[in-house]
Amino acid sequence: MSHRRAVGLITTFVSGRFFEQVMSGIQRVAWQHQVDILVIQGTPEQVALTHLARQRVDGWLVLTYTQGLDLLAQDGKPIVTISCRLPDQPFPAVFPDNRQGMEAIMQHLLAQGRERIAFVGDISIGDIQERYRAYQEILARSNLPFDPRLVVLTSNPLPEQGALAARQLMAARLPCTAIIAGNDWTAIGLMRELQDHGYHIPDDVAVVGFDDIPEAQITNPPLSTVRQHSDKLGETAARLLVAQIGGQPPTPLIETIPTTFVERESSSKRLLARSASRRGSAIPVSPVWRASLAKELVQVLLPALSLDTEPSPAQVWPEVDKLVHLLEVSLGSSGAVEIDPDWLQAIFSSQPMRNASPEALVAMLSVLEAAGLKLIEQCADPATAHHRLQTLRDQLLIELMRSYRRRQNTSQRTQSEILRSQYNISQLLVGGPPQQVEWIGETTMYSGCLGLWSPAGGDQSPVLSIAGCYMREGRLLLRIGTTFSAARFPPLDMLPSSSQKKGITTCLVLPVRSVDHDWGLLAVSGPLISEDPWLEDNTVNIFEISCSVLALALEREALLETLRHVSEAEKLLSERVRALSARDSAP
């Protein structure tokens, strides 16, 4: 067992927005409780059958897929599932409030008179299955018939499946006025395919997704969706698991995280005019106006968060006090106001602002302006105060654009670095022995090792033999040739995530598998996700691609070794034939 407690996360998808957000929530709890994180790409069945990491983790988080969950539970370790659940499972599950989200979507569409509503999604995923059930129940409650022709079940939640679903619906002459996709990527692929064939959205058909990934804000038209706060899924599940590890008995509890419907132009022609009209009226002109404004601003950026009790707005978003202070100073000063650029940058680089949609940012500025207009009524010189308010708004808009450009430039640099890393890694994998894993240094990972399966002999289970290892700094803690049972792999105590001794270890385990052979496992430790939602960290994608190339390189090496043995055998046979011929021809 590792020197420190560890939680394992079993997931089929180890990249993408949903995984990153869930991981960010898990990491917050892990840092708080000083618990290591081990992420394994696979299903509960694969982990259970190989006993992988059984002696390394103290409990399991299972994300999205339940295949083999009953086998994993037989081991007796605490389990919490995220966005999936077996019927009558005896341990906790955490879901977004899928029913709440579907209720909001259906109400929005039905209010427009759209009654022929299609559903597209992969219902093998627990969340999407819940959304599909809610869709059927709401149709029945609304006295609308369920039409199987309006349902397209996909094999995964990716854009390509959305495009295929769009073709299927178009082949049926699009017998619907609205389409609900089980997730945003499916909706995006579906919407693009419809547009490529001449359909206008939302005029011909409305499209709504589910997740509110950043890309939903920049589709054309922007995608209506449901924000599900995936980081809270991970955080809640991790807290439940840590409590079980600490001795709290498991219960068949189902925790739901609130969802928020985000109306955009893919399902409605109403534009941004609605934001300014409904904000600002609740802010009183009184000694408590600062607290009221701070609360309103936080609720604009984080609409699903209740601030009726603790925490305070400043605890949720510390920079909100800076923004309120800027308004107060701008309206109260008798001379020219110089705004500290460091304050502006701190406000717009804070996490709530980075996560905010364009609609939320516009609504935030409207709230601020509405509050300013109310305060101006109390000013001795309203005309001058009004001018200063407009100046402040202009400065905030300028800083908003600067912030966008900074992030755009950072994203371009990140993409260039990723392309360069991918090229360098491919050259190292193709040009050298596949067991050498120094190419990990081209990524942000701090350490890693490659374990190849080898039979242990007798009745013992196969073991993993360390074929290659890497450490960014200092001496290697692992040795080539060291063997580990699957239950003891990966050796977390020998794979630090950084040079900081007090930090937690975040380790990712990926299968190295070709079509015909399961070669082993690659384990890497280091930062797996980006803190910026617009800079999706492609580190994990690089490793997924690299593991495929690595498997091909190992297969090539095995084939060359087989050919070498065959060549040597043919050479020996040829020499023997010549010797026999020489003997037979001798007088």
C-alpha positions, 0 to 999 in steps of 0.5 A, spaced: 500 500 500 502 507 498 504 511 504 498 515 503 491 514 502 489 514 495 482 514 491 482 511 484 478 514 478 475 509 473 473 512 467 473 510 459 474 517 457 480 521 460 480 527 456 475 532 454 471 538 458 467 533 462 473 529 465 477 535 466 471 539 470 470 532 474 477 531 475 478 539 478 473 537 483 476 531 485 483 534 486 480 540 490 478 534 495 484 530 494 488 537 496 484 538 502 485 531 505 492 530 502 489 524 498 493 521 492 489 520 485 489 514 481 486 515 474 485 508 470 482 508 463 478 502 462 471 499 465 470 497 472 470 490 469 477 490 466 479 493 473 476 488 477 478 482 472 485 484 473 485 486 480 489 492 477 491 497 483 487 493 488 493 494 493 494 501 491 487 505 492 483 505 498 476 506 494 473 507 487 470 513 484 466 510 477 465 515 472 459 514 467 459 507 465 457 501 470 460 495 466 462 490 471 461 494 477 458 488 481 465 485 480 468 491 483 464 491 489 466 484 491 473 487 493 469 490 499 473 497 497 468 503 498 465 506 491 461 512 489 459 512 482 458 519 478 453 520 473 451 512 473 448 507 477 446 500 478 439 498 480 439 498 487 446 499 488 448 499 496 453 505 495 452 512 493 451 515 486 452 523 484 448 525 478 447 532 475 439 534 476 438 531 469 430 531 470 431 539 472 434 540 466 430 536 462 424 540 465 427 546 463 428 544 456 421 541 454 418 547 458 422 552 453 420 548 447 413 547 448 412 554 450 414 556 443 409 551 440 414 546 438 411 539 440 414 534 435 421 534 439 426 529 437 431 526 442 438 524 440 444 520 445 448 515 447 443 512 453 449 507 455 451 513 459 447 513 465 446 521 465 443 521 458 439 515 460 436 519 465 435 525 460 431 520 455 427 517 461 425 524 463 424 526 456 419 520 455 415 522 462 414 529 460 411 527 453 406 523 457 405 528 462 404 533 456 399 529 453 404 528 447 405 521 443 412 518 444 414 517 437 420 512 436 421 515 429 424 521 433 429 517 437 436 516 435 440 512 439 448 513 438 454 509 440 458 514 443 457 522 445 462 525 440 460 530 434 461 524 429 455 520 432 451 527 432 452 528 424 450 521 423 443 522 427 442 528 423 443 524 417 438 519 419 433 524 421 433 528 414 432 521 411 426 521 414 424 528 412 426 531 419 419 530 422 420 534 428 420 541 430 426 541 435 431 536 437 434 535 444 441 532 444 444 528 450 450 532 450 453 538 447 458 535 443 452 530 440 448 537 439 454 540 435 455 535 430 448 534 429 447 542 428 453 542 423 450 537 419 443 540 418 446 546 416 451 543 411 444 540 408 441 547 408 437 547 414 436 554 418 437 553 426 432 555 429 427 557 424 427 550 421 428 546 427 431 548 434 437 544 437 438 544 445 444 540 448 446 538 455 453 540 459 454 547 457 461 546 455 465 552 452 464 550 445 457 551 446 458 559 446 461 559 440 457 555 435 453 559 430 448 560 432 450 559 440 447 553 443 442 553 448 444 547 453 443 546 460 449 547 465 451 541 469 457 544 474 461 538 473 466 540 478 461 539 483 460 532 481 467 530 482 467 534 488 461 531 492 463 524 490 470 525 492 467 527 499 463 522 500 468 517 498 473 520 503 468 519 508 467 512 507 474 511 507 474 514 514 469 509 516 462 512 515 458 506 513 455 506 505 448 508 504 444 508 497 444 515 497 443 519 490 446 526 491 443 531 485 447 537 483 443 543 481 443 544 473 441 551 470 438 552 463 442 556 458 437 559 453 441 561 446 440 562 439 439 555 437 432 555 440 430 562 440 430 568 436 430 573 443 437 576 443 441 579 449 436 585 450 432 581 456 439 581 460 439 588 462 431 589 463 431 584 469 437 586 473 439 591 478 432 592 480 433 588 487 439 593 489 437 598 494 440 605 495 442 604 502 448 603 506 447 595 504 448 597 497 455 594 496 453 587 499 447 587 495 450 589 489 456 584 490 451 578 491 447 580 485 454 580 481 456 573 483 449 570 482 449 573 475 456 569 474 454 563 478 447 562 477 446 555 480 449 558 487 445 560 492 447 565 497 442 565 502 446 563 507 454 562 507 459 563 504 459 570 502 459 573 495 467 575 497 468 568 499 465 565 492 469 570 488 474 575 492 475 580 486 467 582 486 469 587 492 474 590 487 469 591 482 464 594 487 469 598 489 471 601 482 464 603 481 464 606 488 470 610 487 468 612 480 462 615 482 464 618 488 470 622 486 471 629 484 476 629 479 479 624 474 479 617 476 485 613 474 483 605 475 489 601 477 490 596 471 492 590 476 486 591 479 482 590 472 487 584 470 485 581 477 478 581 476 478 579 469 483 573 470 479 570 476 476 563 475 469 566 475 470 571 469 474 565 465 468 561 466 463 566 464 459 565 458 458 572 453 451 572 456 453 572 463 458 577 462 453 582 458 448 581 464 454 583 469 455 589 466 448 591 465 447 589 473 453 594 474 450 599 470 443 599 473 446 599 480 450 605 478 444 609 475 441 608 481 447 611 485 447 617 481 440 619 483 443 621 490 449 624 487 450 632 487 452 632 480 449 627 476 451 629 469 458 628 471 457 622 475 453 619 469 459 621 465 464 617 469 459 611 469 460 610 462 467 611 462 468 605 467 463 601 463 468 603 457 474 601 461 471 594 463 469 593 456 476 594 453 479 590 459 474 584 457 477 584 450 484 585 452 483 579 457 480 575 451 486 577 446 491 574 452 487 568 452 487 567 445 494 568 444 495 563 450 491 558 446 495 559 440 502 558 443 499 552 447 497 549 440 503 550 437 507 547 443 502 541 443 504 540 435 511 540 437 511 535 442 507 530 438 512 531 433 518 530 437 514 524 441 513 521 434 520 521 432 522 518 439 517 513 438 519 511 431 526 512 432 528 508 438 527 502 442 519 503 444 521 501 452 525 508 452 520 512 455 524 519 455 519 522 450 515 523 457 519 529 458 516 532 452 510 533 456 508 536 462 508 530 466 514 529 472 515 522 472 512 515 469 514 508 467 512 503 462 510 496 465 509 490 460 505 484 462 509 477 463 507 471 465 509 469 472 509 461 471 505 456 475 498 458 477 500 465 479 497 471 475 501 475 470 506 480 473 508 487 470 515 488 469 518 495 468 521 496 461 522 503 462 522 509 467 522 517 467 523 522 472 524 529 470 529 531 476 533 527 481 535 520 481 530 514 478 526 511 484 524 505 479 529 500 476 528 496 469 526 489 470 523 490 477 516 486 477 509 488 480 503 484 481 497 488 477 494 489 484 501 493 486 501 497 480 502 503 479 508 504 484 505 511 486 510 512 492 515 511 486 512 516 481 511 523 484 507 528 481 512 534 482 519 535 486 514 538 492 515 533 497 508 535 500 504 535 494 499 529 492 500 524 487 496 525 481 497 519 476 494 516 470 494 509 467 493 508 460 493 501 456 498 499 451 494 495 447 494 494 439 488 490 435 491 483 437 495 484 443 495 487 450 502 489 451 502 492 458 500 499 462 503 506 461 503 510 468 505 517 468 504 522 474 503 530 474 498 535 472 493 532 468 488 538 467 488 545 465 485 550 470 483 555 464 476 552 461 478 555 454 485 551 454 483 544 454 489 541 456 491 536 451 496 532 455 492 526 456 490 526 448 498 526 447 498 520 451 492 516 448 495 517 441 502 516 444 500 509 447 497 507 440 504 509 437 507 505 442 503 499 442 505 499 434 512 500 436 512 494 440 508 490 435 514 492 430 519 490 435 516 483 436 515 482 429 522 484 427 525 479 433 520 473 430 523 475 423 530 475 426 529 468 429 526 465 422 532 468 419 537 465 423 533 458 423 533 458 415 541 460 416 542 454 420 538 449 416 541 452 409 548 450 413 546 443 415 543 442 408 550 444 405 554 440 410 549 434 408 550 435 400 558 436 401 558 429 405 553 425 400 558 428 394 564 426 397 568 420 394 
